[in-house]
Amino acid sequence: MIPVFKPSYGKEELEALKEPFETGWIGLGPKTKEFEKKFAEYIGVKYAVATNSCTAALHLAMKVMRVEGYEVITTPLTFISTNHAIVYNNGIPVFADIYPDTLNINPDEIKKLITDRTGAIVAVHYGGHPCDMDLINEIAKKHNLVVIEDAAHGCGGEYKGQKIGSLGDIACFSFHAVKNLATADGGMITTNDPEIYSRLLKLRWLGISKDTWAREEKDRKYSWYYSVEEVGYKCHMNDITAALGLVQLKKLDRMNDRRGEIIEKYNKGFADLDWIETPMVKSYAKSACHNYVIKAKERDRLNIYLQEKGISTGVHYIPNNHYQMYKNCRGETPVCEEVWTKLLTLPLFPDLTDSEVDMIVERVRRFKE
Ligand SMILES: Cc1ncc(COP(=O)(O)O)c(C=O)c1O
């Protein structure tokens, strides 16, 4: 069975694990700091804060962006974490419709939903294709809203030459096993705001502040001292995860290029089929090529057929406003309603071989022969 996603690991990852094992420093320590520094440099932002998942990153990001009590305009076509994070913070999700081509939130639909209760917009870069950020930022500026990027799919992608994760007020990445940069589990928050940064450092570690310790460190008198200024959470990254992350970061562009090659091969292989719509990339975008999602009228039958032929597939996602707890949220999403029934995710990961891609193309084509 060919999986839909698979992390790309080699000897370097195994080798990188030696250091934390040998030094015994496996918790939050120097590797996490190094990963944060290099990740911030890669994205082109001042600060990065590492967490144990993107779900935790979104939880903290929405807390520091103070969404509590406000409506937050979001997309229905995302993993449930995006919208749970709004609710964790006592925000109110409002669903805006999506573009039928990129499947990203449609700024014209955002405009229609703005009221004096709106506090934030969440931009999920679906499949690694950046949202139309100039339009989203313009709306946000006009109405004094914050923009939170859910960059879980977007590691390495760009909008008009600028990296995903540097395009709004704050951004959250996922390093879950199926993501472009995979560390089993992990996340990162990126920002340019020094105050937000220093609050996040505390919030991800139970609210613990080492400020006094840092002041007294010189004579080591108070090396045991810390203060707690607010309730935080236990969701920091550890150095085993960060060691993997550092290797994956080095390989990221190469792995993303390979994803791009596979996408091209798929697109060519399906170009003459009128019953499949292949994904498109807007002129302003460099996609992170996270997934390969086709649109097919007979999605469900094709799905079963491919599973029987040894090809795993996925559906990303069931619109979140279908779930009981989000059913009564404001916002009409007819485009999403229509398009999601056609979405089917085919295998895409850097180690997928050309002959496997050829085999997948051939089996898909035979569905109608
Ligand atoms: C769009 C999106 N947001 C958030 C998440 C949550 O990421 P994590 O599994 O790292 O918590 C995911 C994970 O699949 C995702 O796809």
The ligand as an SDF file (V2000), in Angstrom:
LIG
                    3D

 16 16  0  0  0  0  0  0  0  0999 V2000
   -4.2180   23.3410    8.8280 C   0  0  0  0  0  0  0  0  0  0  0  0
   -3.7450   22.6870   10.1050 C   0  0  0  0  0  0  0  0  0  0  0  0
   -3.7180   23.4050   11.2260 N   0  0  0  0  0  0  0  0  0  0  0  0
   -3.2990   22.8770   12.3870 C   0  0  0  0  0  0  0  0  0  0  0  0
   -2.8870   21.5640   12.4760 C   0  0  0  0  0  0  0  0  0  0  0  0
   -2.4640   21.0030   13.7900 C   0  0  0  0  0  0  0  0  0  0  0  0
   -1.1410   20.5830   13.7860 O   0  0  0  0  0  0  0  0  0  0  0  0
   -0.5490   19.6430   14.9210 P   0  0  0  0  0  0  0  0  0  0  0  0
   -0.8820   18.2310   14.5610 O   0  0  0  0  0  0  0  0  0  0  0  0
    0.9330   19.8960   14.8580 O   0  0  0  0  0  0  0  0  0  0  0  0
   -1.1400   20.0540   16.2070 O   0  0  0  0  0  0  0  0  0  0  0  0
   -2.8890   20.7700   11.3270 C   0  0  0  0  0  0  0  0  0  0  0  0
   -2.4680   19.3660   11.3920 C   0  0  0  0  0  0  0  0  0  0  0  0
   -2.7740   18.5270   10.5950 O   0  0  0  0  0  0  0  0  0  0  0  0
   -3.3390   21.3360   10.1110 C   0  0  0  0  0  0  0  0  0  0  0  0
   -3.3780   20.6070    8.9780 O   0  0  0  0  0  0  0  0  0  0  0  0
  1  2  1  0
  2  3  1  0
  2 15  2  0
  3  4  2  0
  4  5  1  0
  5  6  1  0
  5 12  2  0
  6  7  1  0
  7  8  1  0
  8  9  2  0
  8 10  1  0
  8 11  1  0
 12 13  1  0
 12 15  1  0
 13 14  2  0
 15 16  1  0
M  END
$$$$
